[in-house]
Amino acid sequence: MAPELSVTHRVVRWDLPGHGGSAPGLIGPGATVGDLAALVLALADSLGIDRFAYAGVSLGGAVGLHLAVHHPERVSSLAVLCSSAHFNGSKPWEERAALVRRDGLAGLAESADARWFTPGFTVPELVADHRNADPDAYAACCDALGAFDLRDRLAGIDVPTLLVAGRQDPATPPAHLREIADTVPGATLVELPGASHLAVAQCPEAVLAALRPHFGAAPRRGMEVRRQVLGDTHVDGAQSRQTPFTARFQDFISRYAWGEIWTDPTLTRRERSMITLTALVAHGHYDELAMHVRAARRNGLTPEEIGAVLLQTAVYCGVPAANSAFAAAQRVLAEDDGTEG
């Protein structure tokens, strides 16, 4: 996944202590997620990186939440994948840490597929890495998981936040990610069907599809296009009425509808306006229709072309629907021409 993201971003990957290329002695018994976050900040400092977008899986996701809460000045945006704001208390992690310190990781590695993937799927290299991790460092990571609970601080996170959940994840089920999404202002939740705990390995394309717009320019570009099509007055009004309850919906509109669909060059804006007018007539959304009649004019449709679109809807959406649509459109066109009232 890093090679794909590195096309448009500088990507820095880090391993947990005692995993991959990281030294095991970086943490010890009683370690916390804060200790791991400090290692991330030290790495960023060593590379001259002041502020960064962060993505983390499982324990790595918890590190991201800690960074966003305790070091918000360092995090520009956050993606938390198959993780949680808590990991069901300390007892199971104390037991696992004791087991690993006593017996090593061979036994846990045997059950890794069941914990990480859906039945029949595996990534042998990841299982081998798990088996070869340093037992003491792994146990220290268990200590960190057992002590972690950031639920009472989530509402203070104010960076763009993406949550990704595997629907078949037994370790951090979607409800854990939904809890974060419901508390972090403006957070977006993506649930991946057919994915378990290591969704990044099992469904890499789906994860990339979520990460790219989140870390890319889609929200900014979406807002630009939204203003160009709907006008500043409408968008400013929508933004002024935004509340914590509607923030995720407004983000969805700017990020997805305007940042991805309306910016797709396959269709012109004129064509998209014609499609949108038809869809709104079909579903009887006449308030939205009035707004998009104005948008269609901004996108270059003439009143005659708008009338032709609405006439077409009379055939396929019904005469009563088209009648209401013509009335709404006529009011808008008259207002814009300064001939009404």
N, C-alpha and C positions, 0 to 999 in steps of 0.2 A: 504493500500500500504506500509506503514511503516513496518509492520511485515515481508513482503516479502523481502524488502531491508535490514532489520536488520539481515538477515541470513549472509550477507557478509559485512555489514557496521555498524558502530555505527550511529544510526539515532537519531537526536535531532529535535523535532518539536516545533514550536512556534506559538502562537495565536496572532492575531492582538490585540492591546489594546481594552479592552471592549468586546472581543469575547472569547468564551471558558473560559479558566482559567486565562486569563490575566486581570490585574486590569485596569479599565477604565481611571484612572487618569494619565497614563503614557504619554499621549499626550493630547493636548488641541486645541482650535481654532487656525487656521493658521499653523497647523502641516505640515511638509514636508516629502517626502520620505526619505530624509536624516535623519530626526528624527527617523523614523522607523528602518533605517539601523543601527543607533547608538545603538538602543535597541538590535538588533541582535548581534552586536559586544560585547556589554556588557554581553549578555547571554553566548556567546562563551568564553569570558574572565573568567566568573564565573565558567565555566566548565573546564578551563585550555586548551582550544582548540585554538591553534594559527592560523592554516590554515585549511580550510574546503571546501568540495564540497557543493554547494548550489543549491537547487531547490525551485522555488516559483511559485505560481499560481496567476494570475491576479495582484492585488496590490503587492502580495508577489514576483511576477516576476519582477516588477519594482524595488523593494528593491534589488533584485539580480543584476540587471543592475547597480544600483547605487553603490553597493559594488564593482563590477568588475571595474567600472570607477574610483572611488575615493579611494578604498582600495584594489588594485589588489594584494598586498602582502598577503592578508588574504584569497583569493579565489583561490582554485586549479582548479576547473572546475565549470561550470554554466549551469543550465537548466532553461529556461524561458518558462512557460506553460501558454497558453491562456492569454497573456499579451501584453504589447506594450511599446514602447519608449516614447509614448505620449498618452493622453486620450482625444483628441479632444477639448482641451482648457478648460478654467476655468468655463465658464458660466453654462453648464449643471450641473456641480458639485456644484457650488454655489447654484443653485436652489434646488438640491437634499439635500444639507446640511441644507438649511433653512427649507425645508419641514420636515426633520427628527427632527430637533431641535424643531419644532413647534408641530408636530403630532405624533412623535415616529415612530417605524418601522413596525407597524402592516400592514399599507397599502402597503409598499414595499414588505413585506413578501408574500402578496397575489399574487404579480406578479413575484415572484422569479423563479418559474418553467419556465415561458416564457423567462426570461432573461438568465437562466442558462442551460436549457436542451432543447432537441428537443421535439416536441409534443408527449405526452403520456408517457414521462419518468419523474420520480421524485425521490428524496431521502428525505423522510419526516423529517429525523433527521437534515439534513442540513437546510431545510426551518425553522424548529423550532429553530435551533441555530441562524439563521438570525433574526427571530422575537424577540429572547431573548437578542440580543446584546444590549450594552449600547448605547442609541441614541446619546449622546454627543461624545462618542468615535468614533462611526460610522461617524458622521458628520465631525469630525476631519480627519478621513481617506479620506472623500470626498474632504476636503481641500487639502490634500496631492496629490490626483489624479489630481485635477484641476491645480495644480502648476507644475506638473511633465512634463518635456520635455527634453529628453536626446539625441535627434537625432544627434546633432552636436558633440557628444562625443563617439558615438558607434565605430568609426573606431579605437579608442585607446584601445579597449578591446582586450587583448591578452591571455585570458585563453580559453581552449576548451569550446565551447558554443553550446548547443543544444536548438533549438526552437521547441515547439510543439504547433500546431494550430488545433482547431476544425473547420472543414470546414463549419459548420452551426452556428458558433459563431457570434452573432450580436454585441457583446460588443467589442471584439478584433478580428476582422475577420482575415483570413489568410494573407491578404495584409499587416497588421501591423507586423506580425511575419516575413513575407518575406522581409519587409523593413530592419528589424534588420539583417536577414540572409545575405542580399546583402551587408551589410556595415561592419559587424563584421568579421574580417579575419578568414577564416576557419570554420565559423559557419555552422551547419547542421540544416536543417528544415525538420520536419516531420509533415505532414498534416493527420489528422484522419477523415475519412469519417464517417458521422453519429454522430458526436460529436458536442456539442455546447460549451458554455463557461466553464463549469465545466467538462471538458473531463476526468479529473482524477477520477471523480465519475461515469461518464457514460461509459467510456471505460478504466477501470483500467488495464486490461491485455495489451492493446495496448500501454498505457503509460509506463507500466513497461518494455515492450519489447524495448522501446526507451531508457529508463533511464538506464537499466542494462548495456548494452555495453558502454554507455557514461561514466558512473561512474565506470565501471569495468576496466578490463585489456585488453579489445579487441584491442584498438589502439596500445598499446605496443606489445602485442602478435602478432597482425597482421603484424607489421613491422618486427618482428623477423622471422615469417614464410615467408613473402615476400622476405626477404633477403636469407633465406635458399633455397627457390625454384628458384628465378630468379637470384640470385647472387648479390654481393655488387656493382659490376660495373654498372649493369643496374639500381639498385635502387638509387645509388648515383647520377647517371645521371638524373634520373627522378626528384629527389629532388632538384638538382641544377637548373633545368629548371622551377621549380615551381614559379608561380607568384601569386599575390592576386587573379587574375582571375581564376587560376586553383587550388588554395589551397583547396577549398571545394571538388573538384573532387579527388585530391590526398588523402585527409582525408577519403573520401568515400571508395576508393580502399583499404586503409590500414585497416580501421575500419570494413567494411562490407565484402568485397570480401575475404581478407586475415585473418581478425580477427574473422570472424564468419563462413563463408562457408568453407574455406580451413582448418580450425581447427576442423570442425565437424568430430568426429571419426567414423561416420557411414560408410564413404568410406576412403580407404587408399589414400595416395598421388599418388601412382602409378595409381590407378583407376581414380582419379580426372584428372591426366595428360592425360589419354586416352580419357576421356570425353571432355576435353578442346581442344585437338587436333582435334577431330571430329567436334566440334562446330565451330572452326576457319576455317576448310576446308569448312564446309557447307556455311559459310557466306563470304568466299573469303578473309579472313583477313590474308594474307600470311606474312606480316611483323610481326604481332603478332605470327603467326605460328612458324616462325624461333626462336623467343624468347622462345616459349613454347616447341620446340624440345629440346633446351638446358635444359629447366626446367625438361622435361621428363627424360633426362639422369640423372640429379641430383636426381630425384625421383626413380631411379633404373630401368628404362626401357632400354632394350638393343636396338641397332639399328634394330635388326630383329623384335623385338616387335613393334617398331615405324613403321617399314615398313608394318607389318601386320595390324596395325590400319589404315594406309593410304590406303592400299588395300581394306579394308572394306568400306572406304568412297567412293571408286570408284563405289561401288554397290548402295549406298544410296544417295550420293551427286553428282554423275556424274563423268564420266571419265575425262573431261577437268579439273574439280576442283581437282581431285586426281593427275592429271599430274602436275599441278602447285605446288601442295603440295609436291609431290615427289622431284621436282626440288629444292624447298626451303629447304626441309629437307636434301637433299643430300649435298647442299652447307654448311649447318651448321655442319653436321657430318664430312665432309671433313676438314673443318676449325679446328674443335675440335681435329681431329686426326692428324692435321699438315700435311695433304697430298695435300692441295690445294695451288696452286701458287708456 
